[in-house]
């Protein structure tokens, strides 16, 4: 099936359809960077995100147009990730950073500053006159979110002004609540007999979401009349296009999906509504449960499992996800050591699966692909981890013996050898991605190139570093990386020799 088929198969595991397939959680899991006893960085998962609830007093909760009478209260609760909250949040990412509307009355406030004055400046601007402070949270809240609800007649006239006046009156309370290490979202809901109703529990907000989603899926579509779905082949009178799911699925660059083949004459592939829903749901699962952001700074690595060669595909895929501990349990993902052991967990899978890896980078509203590797079997990942273990043992080093540590060591060593400029760091990062691609593809690795690069760069490392032990540590890691690459080359040589015999 390849990449798209594997994404679609994941989406089929979730029993949702229609507009609900496009929902996702507003925030990713919270991480803090800490040090282990051995000095290695690790990620600890801590639900530090918060929800600032705005309790609106609404005249008739069932009405198509909501008459806002008051802001009853403002309070703070922990960010919730149990499965039913996805529908309650009614959330989908905005289609662009500068749009004047969102799909749901949820505003991402970001992480708060430490100082009270800094938080106040972020909320209402340095002058305090937030209507004139274009970068302030209150300005964006009114102009990029709430006003469209009045324009679309979801709010009655004057509702937005009333809400903003009430928020301004309670600015001191909002500042005191806006405190912590996680990200904050401001959620506008309704007071219903002292119970808070989230946006997904209010019919008018649901209708607004549906209408905006329909407009988004149909906007700028070049498909006229009936088109054949790129994936399933069925004809559809209302086709969408892949760029509605993947921002890299456009036609104008070679670092996007259709552009991976320079001879391709297609632009953006049409997909039927069923495939659109499944692919959207599949992407949401990948983003929340099958993505690694800790191996390479600024790069997101997607893991997409695919079942091959056996019957009962759906059951087997579910069991595989359970074994990976990715199965949805309140969207908690893989647990407290999830990202640190991202690759190690893949080595524990049985035959009948292959993995697809996508390395990509988010640049504003675009998604730039750096590398795609398909059809990596768990058996090869086991060999890679064993190669790392042998390298550690051969050098008698006290180092963690898992594949994640191997890849992290490769990256951190190369970045330590890079210069101070951002350009040099990007070059070194791209070099690491290429090496990881060769590793996953079971290709011969450039050990001599790495050695030569180290010899060239070690003098600058000595000059730039004030602590000699850091130079020694980096040199030792470089030696370990070379040993690791050479162990992999031995495994690749065995594979190549076996293929020649066969």
C-alpha positions as CSV (number, residue, x, y, z in Angstrom):
1,X,0.0,0.0,0.0
2,X,2.8,2.4,0.8
3,X,2.6,5.6,2.8
4,X,-0.9,6.7,1.9
5,X,-2.4,3.2,2.3
6,X,-0.8,2.8,5.7
7,X,-2.1,6.2,6.9
8,X,-5.6,5.3,5.7
9,X,-5.5,2.0,7.4
10,X,-4.7,3.7,10.7
11,X,-7.7,6.0,10.1
12,X,-10.0,3.1,9.6
13,X,-9.2,1.9,13.2
14,X,-11.2,4.9,14.6
15,X,-15.0,4.5,14.3
16,X,-15.7,8.1,13.3
17,X,-17.0,9.5,10.1
18,X,-18.1,12.8,8.5
19,X,-17.0,16.0,10.2
20,X,-15.9,14.2,13.4
21,X,-13.0,12.6,11.4
22,X,-11.4,16.0,11.1
23,X,-11.3,16.7,14.9
24,X,-8.0,16.6,16.9
25,X,-6.8,17.6,20.3
26,X,-5.7,21.3,20.5
27,X,-2.4,20.6,22.3
28,X,0.4,18.1,22.2
29,X,1.6,16.3,25.2
30,X,3.6,18.4,27.6
31,X,7.3,17.8,27.9
32,X,10.1,19.0,30.2
33,X,13.8,18.4,29.4
34,X,15.6,16.9,32.4
35,X,18.9,15.2,33.0
36,X,19.3,11.6,33.9
37,X,21.9,10.5,36.4
38,X,24.2,9.6,33.5
39,X,23.9,13.1,32.2
40,X,21.8,12.2,29.1
41,X,18.8,14.3,28.2
42,X,15.4,12.8,28.6
43,X,11.9,13.8,28.1
44,X,9.5,13.5,31.0
45,X,5.8,13.7,30.2
46,X,3.9,16.0,32.6
47,X,0.4,17.2,31.9
48,X,1.2,20.8,32.5
49,X,-1.1,22.3,29.9
50,X,-4.1,24.3,31.2
51,X,-7.6,25.3,30.0
52,X,-8.8,28.8,30.8
53,X,-12.6,28.5,30.7
54,X,-14.7,31.4,29.8
55,X,-18.2,30.7,31.1
56,X,-20.7,32.6,28.8
57,X,-24.2,33.2,29.9
58,X,-26.3,32.5,26.8
59,X,-30.0,33.2,26.5
60,X,-30.9,30.0,24.6
61,X,-28.3,27.3,24.2
62,X,-30.3,25.6,21.4
63,X,-30.7,28.7,19.2
64,X,-28.9,29.0,15.9
65,X,-27.8,32.5,16.9
66,X,-26.5,32.8,20.4
67,X,-27.3,35.9,22.5
68,X,-24.5,36.5,24.9
69,X,-25.7,38.1,28.1
70,X,-22.7,38.0,30.3
71,X,-19.4,36.3,31.2
72,X,-20.4,34.5,34.4
73,X,-16.9,33.5,35.5
74,X,-13.4,32.6,34.4
75,X,-11.6,29.7,35.8
76,X,-8.7,27.3,35.2
77,X,-8.5,23.5,34.9
78,X,-6.0,20.9,33.8
79,X,-5.9,20.1,30.1
80,X,-8.0,17.0,29.5
81,X,-7.2,14.3,27.0
82,X,-9.7,11.5,27.6
83,X,-11.2,10.3,24.3
84,X,-14.6,12.1,24.6
85,X,-12.8,15.4,24.9
86,X,-11.9,15.4,21.2
87,X,-15.6,15.9,20.4
88,X,-16.1,18.4,23.2
89,X,-13.2,20.6,22.1
90,X,-14.5,20.6,18.5
91,X,-11.0,21.5,17.4
92,X,-9.2,21.6,14.1
93,X,-6.1,23.6,13.3
94,X,-6.5,26.9,11.6
95,X,-5.9,26.9,7.8
96,X,-3.3,29.7,8.2
97,X,-1.7,31.9,10.9
98,X,-3.2,35.1,9.5
99,X,-6.8,34.0,8.9
100,X,-9.5,36.0,10.7
101,X,-11.4,32.9,11.8
102,X,-10.9,29.4,13.4
103,X,-13.0,26.3,13.3
104,X,-13.8,26.5,17.0
105,X,-14.0,29.2,19.8
106,X,-10.7,28.1,21.3
107,X,-7.7,30.4,21.3
108,X,-4.1,29.2,21.8
109,X,-2.5,31.6,24.3
110,X,0.8,29.9,24.3
111,X,3.2,29.6,27.3
112,X,3.0,32.4,29.9
113,X,6.0,34.6,30.8
114,X,7.3,34.5,34.3
115,X,7.0,38.2,35.2
116,X,3.6,39.7,35.8
117,X,4.3,42.7,33.7
118,X,5.4,40.5,30.8
119,X,2.2,38.6,31.0
120,X,0.2,41.7,31.0
121,X,2.1,43.1,28.0
122,X,1.4,39.8,26.2
123,X,-2.3,40.0,26.9
124,X,-3.1,43.6,26.3
125,X,0.1,45.2,25.0
126,X,2.5,47.6,26.6
127,X,0.2,50.6,26.3
128,X,-2.7,48.6,27.8
129,X,-4.9,49.8,24.9
130,X,-5.2,46.4,23.3
131,X,-7.4,47.4,20.3
132,X,-4.3,49.3,19.0
133,X,-1.8,46.6,20.0
134,X,-1.8,44.2,17.0
135,X,0.4,41.6,18.6
136,X,-1.5,41.3,21.9
137,X,-3.6,38.3,22.7
138,X,-6.7,40.3,23.2
139,X,-6.4,41.9,19.8
140,X,-5.9,38.6,18.1
141,X,-8.7,37.0,20.1
142,X,-11.2,39.6,18.9
143,X,-10.0,40.1,15.3
144,X,-8.8,36.6,14.4
145,X,-11.4,34.5,16.2
146,X,-14.5,36.0,17.8
147,X,-15.6,38.6,15.3
148,X,-16.3,36.0,12.6
149,X,-18.9,34.5,14.9
150,X,-20.8,37.7,14.8
151,X,-20.2,38.1,11.0
152,X,-21.6,34.6,10.4
153,X,-24.5,35.4,12.8
154,X,-23.6,32.7,15.3
155,X,-23.3,35.5,17.9
156,X,-26.0,38.2,18.1
157,X,-24.9,41.8,17.4
158,X,-22.9,43.3,20.2
159,X,-21.8,40.0,21.7
160,X,-18.1,40.3,20.9
161,X,-17.9,43.8,22.4
162,X,-19.6,42.5,25.5
163,X,-17.2,39.6,25.8
164,X,-14.1,41.7,25.3
165,X,-15.3,44.3,27.8
166,X,-15.8,41.6,30.4
167,X,-12.4,40.1,29.8
168,X,-10.8,43.5,30.0
169,X,-12.6,44.1,33.4
170,X,-11.1,40.8,34.7
171,X,-7.6,41.3,33.3
172,X,-6.0,41.0,36.8
173,X,-7.7,37.6,37.3
174,X,-6.6,36.4,33.9
175,X,-3.0,37.4,34.6
176,X,-3.0,35.5,37.8
177,X,-4.5,32.4,36.1
178,X,-2.0,32.7,33.2
179,X,0.8,31.0,35.1
180,X,2.7,27.7,34.7
181,X,5.1,25.8,32.5
182,X,2.7,24.4,30.0
183,X,0.7,25.9,27.2
184,X,-2.7,27.5,27.7
185,X,-5.8,27.5,25.7
186,X,-8.8,29.8,26.2
187,X,-12.0,28.0,25.7
188,X,-15.3,29.8,25.2
189,X,-18.2,27.7,26.4
190,X,-21.5,28.1,28.2
191,X,-22.9,28.0,31.7
192,X,-25.6,25.4,31.9
193,X,-27.0,25.2,35.5
194,X,-23.5,25.6,36.9
195,X,-22.0,23.0,34.5
196,X,-19.5,24.1,31.8
197,X,-20.5,23.2,28.2
198,X,-17.6,22.9,25.8
199,X,-17.9,24.1,22.2
200,X,-18.7,20.6,21.0
201,X,-21.8,20.5,23.3
202,X,-23.3,23.7,21.8
203,X,-25.3,23.2,18.5
204,X,-24.5,26.6,17.1
205,X,-20.8,26.1,17.4
206,X,-21.1,22.6,15.8
207,X,-23.0,24.2,12.9
208,X,-20.3,26.8,12.5
209,X,-17.6,24.1,12.5
210,X,-19.4,22.1,9.8
211,X,-20.0,25.1,7.6
212,X,-16.3,26.2,7.8
213,X,-15.1,22.7,7.2
214,X,-17.3,22.4,4.1
215,X,-16.0,25.7,2.7
216,X,-12.4,24.7,3.4
217,X,-12.7,21.4,1.7
218,X,-14.3,22.8,-1.4
219,X,-12.2,26.0,-1.7
220,X,-9.8,26.3,-4.5
221,X,-10.5,22.9,-5.8
222,X,-9.7,22.5,-9.5
223,X,-11.8,19.3,-9.7
224,X,-14.8,19.8,-12.0
225,X,-17.6,17.3,-12.0
226,X,-16.9,13.7,-11.3
227,X,-13.3,12.6,-10.6
228,X,-11.6,9.3,-9.8
229,X,-10.2,9.0,-6.3
230,X,-6.4,8.8,-6.4
231,X,-6.4,6.1,-3.7
232,X,-9.4,3.8,-4.1
233,X,-10.3,4.6,-7.7
234,X,-14.0,5.2,-7.0
235,X,-15.6,8.1,-8.8
236,X,-16.8,11.0,-6.7
237,X,-19.0,14.0,-7.5
238,X,-17.5,15.9,-4.6
239,X,-13.8,15.2,-4.6
240,X,-11.3,16.9,-2.3
241,X,-7.5,17.1,-2.7
242,X,-4.6,15.7,-0.6
243,X,-3.4,19.2,0.3
244,X,-6.4,19.4,2.6
245,X,-4.7,16.8,4.7
246,X,-1.0,17.2,4.0
247,X,0.4,20.6,3.4
248,X,3.3,19.1,1.6
249,X,0.9,17.6,-1.0
250,X,1.1,20.4,-3.5
251,X,2.6,20.6,-7.0
252,X,5.1,23.4,-7.0
253,X,8.1,22.0,-5.1
254,X,10.2,18.8,-5.2
255,X,10.1,18.5,-1.5
256,X,6.4,17.7,-1.5
257,X,4.7,14.4,-2.1
258,X,3.7,14.7,-5.8
259,X,7.0,16.4,-6.4
260,X,9.1,13.5,-5.2
261,X,8.8,12.2,-8.7
262,X,10.1,15.1,-11.0
263,X,8.5,13.4,-14.0
264,X,5.0,13.4,-12.5
265,X,2.5,15.4,-14.5
266,X,-0.1,15.4,-11.8
267,X,-0.7,18.3,-9.5
268,X,-2.6,17.6,-6.4
269,X,-4.3,14.2,-6.3
270,X,-8.1,14.1,-5.9
271,X,-9.6,11.9,-3.2
272,X,-13.1,10.9,-2.4
273,X,-14.8,12.0,0.8
274,X,-14.4,8.5,2.4
275,X,-10.7,8.4,1.8
276,X,-10.4,12.0,2.9
277,X,-12.0,11.2,6.3
278,X,-9.8,8.1,6.8
279,X,-6.6,9.9,5.8
280,X,-7.5,12.8,8.1
281,X,-8.1,10.4,11.0
282,X,-4.9,8.5,10.3
283,X,-2.9,11.7,10.3
284,X,-4.4,12.7,13.7
285,X,-3.3,9.3,15.1
286,X,0.2,9.7,13.8
287,X,0.6,13.2,15.1
288,X,-0.6,12.4,18.5
289,X,0.8,8.9,19.0
290,X,3.3,8.0,16.3
291,X,5.5,11.1,16.0
292,X,9.0,11.7,17.4
293,X,10.2,15.3,17.9
294,X,13.1,14.6,20.2
295,X,15.7,12.9,18.0
296,X,16.5,15.9,15.6
297,X,15.7,19.4,16.7
298,X,13.1,21.0,14.5
299,X,12.4,17.8,12.6
300,X,9.3,15.7,13.1
301,X,9.7,12.0,12.4
302,X,6.5,10.1,11.6
303,X,6.3,6.3,12.1
304,X,3.6,4.6,10.0
305,X,3.2,0.9,10.6
306,X,1.7,-1.3,7.8
307,X,0.5,-4.9,7.9
308,X,1.7,-7.1,5.1
309,X,1.2,-10.6,4.0
310,X,-1.3,-11.8,6.6
311,X,-5.0,-12.0,7.0
312,X,-6.9,-10.0,9.7
313,X,-5.1,-6.8,8.9
314,X,-7.2,-4.6,11.2
315,X,-6.9,-6.9,14.2
316,X,-3.2,-7.3,13.7
317,X,-2.6,-3.5,13.3
318,X,-4.6,-2.9,16.6
319,X,-2.5,-5.5,18.4
320,X,0.7,-3.9,17.0
321,X,-0.4,-0.5,18.3
322,X,-1.2,-2.0,21.7
323,X,2.2,-3.6,21.9
324,X,3.9,-0.3,21.0
325,X,1.8,1.2,23.8
326,X,0.4,3.7,21.4
327,X,-3.2,2.6,21.8
328,X,-5.4,5.5,22.7
329,X,-5.7,5.8,26.5
330,X,-6.7,9.3,27.0
331,X,-4.3,10.4,24.3
332,X,-1.4,9.9,26.7
333,X,0.7,8.4,23.9
334,X,3.6,6.1,24.8
335,X,4.1,7.0,28.4
336,X,6.7,8.9,30.3
337,X,9.7,7.6,28.4
338,X,7.8,7.5,25.1
339,X,9.9,9.7,22.8
340,X,13.2,8.6,24.3
341,X,12.4,5.0,23.5
342,X,10.6,5.7,20.2
343,X,12.8,3.5,18.0
344,X,13.6,0.9,20.6
345,X,9.9,0.0,20.8
346,X,9.8,-0.8,17.1
347,X,12.4,-3.5,17.6
348,X,9.9,-5.5,19.7
349,X,7.5,-6.0,16.9
350,X,6.9,-9.3,15.2
351,X,7.0,-10.2,11.5
352,X,4.0,-9.2,9.4
353,X,4.8,-5.4,9.8
354,X,6.9,-2.9,8.0
355,X,7.4,0.7,9.0
356,X,7.4,3.9,6.9
357,X,9.4,6.9,8.1
358,X,8.7,10.5,7.1
359,X,11.1,13.2,8.2
360,X,9.6,16.6,7.8
361,X,9.8,20.2,9.0
362,X,7.1,22.7,9.7
363,X,7.9,26.1,8.2
364,X,5.0,28.5,9.1
365,X,2.0,27.0,7.3
366,X,4.0,24.7,5.1
367,X,5.3,21.2,5.6
368,X,8.7,20.5,4.1
369,X,9.7,16.9,3.5
370,X,13.4,16.0,4.1
371,X,13.2,12.2,3.8
372,X,10.8,9.4,3.2
373,X,11.9,5.8,3.8
374,X,9.4,3.0,3.2
375,X,9.1,-0.7,4.0
376,X,11.6,-1.0,6.9
377,X,11.1,-4.3,8.6
378,X,11.4,-4.7,12.4
379,X,14.1,-7.3,11.9
380,X,16.4,-4.7,10.4
381,X,15.8,-2.4,13.4
382,X,16.7,-5.2,15.7
383,X,20.0,-5.6,13.8
384,X,20.6,-1.8,14.1
385,X,20.1,-2.0,17.8
386,X,22.4,-5.0,18.1
387,X,25.0,-3.1,16.1
388,X,24.8,-0.3,18.6
389,X,25.2,-2.7,21.5
390,X,28.3,-4.2,19.9
391,X,29.8,-0.8,19.4
392,X,29.2,0.2,23.0
393,X,30.7,-3.1,24.2
394,X,33.7,-2.9,21.9
395,X,34.6,0.4,23.3
396,X,33.7,-0.6,26.9
397,X,31.5,2.5,27.3
398,X,28.9,2.9,30.0
399,X,26.1,3.9,27.6
400,X,22.4,3.2,27.2
401,X,22.0,0.3,24.9
402,X,19.0,1.2,22.7
403,X,18.4,2.4,19.2
404,X,17.2,5.8,20.4
405,X,20.4,6.5,22.2
406,X,22.3,5.5,19.1
407,X,20.5,8.0,16.9
408,X,20.6,10.7,19.5
409,X,24.3,10.2,19.9
410,X,24.8,10.5,16.1
411,X,22.9,13.7,16.0
412,X,24.4,15.3,19.2
413,X,27.9,14.5,18.0
414,X,27.5,16.0,14.6
415,X,25.9,19.1,16.1
416,X,28.8,19.5,18.5
417,X,31.1,19.5,15.5
418,X,29.1,22.1,13.7
419,X,30.0,25.8,13.8
420,X,28.3,28.5,15.6
421,X,26.3,29.8,12.6
422,X,22.8,28.7,12.0
423,X,23.7,27.9,8.4
424,X,26.4,25.4,9.5
425,X,24.0,23.8,12.0
426,X,21.4,23.3,9.2
427,X,24.0,21.8,7.0
428,X,25.0,19.4,9.7
429,X,21.4,18.5,10.5
430,X,20.7,17.7,6.9
431,X,23.8,15.5,6.9
432,X,22.5,13.6,9.9
433,X,19.1,13.1,8.1
434,X,20.9,11.7,5.1
435,X,22.9,9.3,7.2
436,X,19.8,8.1,9.1
437,X,18.1,7.6,5.7
438,X,21.0,5.3,4.6
439,X,20.8,3.5,7.9
440,X,17.1,2.8,7.6
441,X,17.5,1.8,4.0
442,X,20.3,-0.7,4.9
443,X,22.8,1.1,2.6
444,X,26.6,1.3,3.1
445,X,27.5,4.2,5.3
446,X,30.2,6.9,4.8
447,X,32.5,6.1,7.7
448,X,35.6,7.6,6.0
449,X,33.6,10.8,5.3
450,X,32.6,11.0,8.9
451,X,36.2,10.5,10.1
452,X,37.5,13.1,7.7
453,X,34.9,15.6,8.8
454,X,35.8,15.0,12.5
455,X,39.5,15.6,11.7
456,X,38.7,18.8,9.9
457,X,36.4,20.2,12.6
458,X,38.2,19.1,15.8
459,X,40.6,22.1,15.9
460,X,37.7,24.5,15.8
461,X,35.9,22.5,18.5
462,X,39.0,22.8,20.7
463,X,39.2,26.6,20.0
464,X,35.5,27.3,20.7
465,X,35.2,25.1,23.8
466,X,36.3,26.4,27.2
467,X,36.1,23.1,28.9
468,X,38.6,20.4,27.9
469,X,36.4,17.6,29.2
470,X,33.7,18.6,26.7
471,X,36.2,18.1,23.9
472,X,37.2,14.7,25.2
473,X,33.5,13.7,25.6
474,X,32.7,14.8,22.0
475,X,35.8,12.9,20.7
476,X,34.7,9.8,22.6
477,X,31.2,10.0,21.2
478,X,32.6,10.5,17.7
479,X,34.6,7.3,18.1
480,X,31.5,5.5,19.2
481,X,29.5,6.8,16.2
482,X,32.2,5.5,13.8
483,X,32.2,2.1,15.5
484,X,28.4,2.0,15.2
485,X,28.5,2.9,11.5
486,X,31.1,0.2,10.9
487,X,29.0,-2.4,12.6
488,X,26.1,-1.4,10.4
489,X,28.3,-1.7,7.3
490,X,29.1,-5.3,8.3
491,X,25.4,-6.1,8.5
492,X,24.8,-4.5,5.1
493,X,27.7,-6.5,3.6
494,X,26.1,-9.7,4.8
495,X,22.8,-8.7,3.3
496,X,24.5,-7.8,0.0
497,X,26.4,-11.1,0.0
498,X,23.2,-13.1,0.6
499,X,21.4,-11.3,-2.2
500,X,24.3,-12.2,-4.7
501,X,24.1,-15.9,-3.7
502,X,20.4,-16.0,-4.2
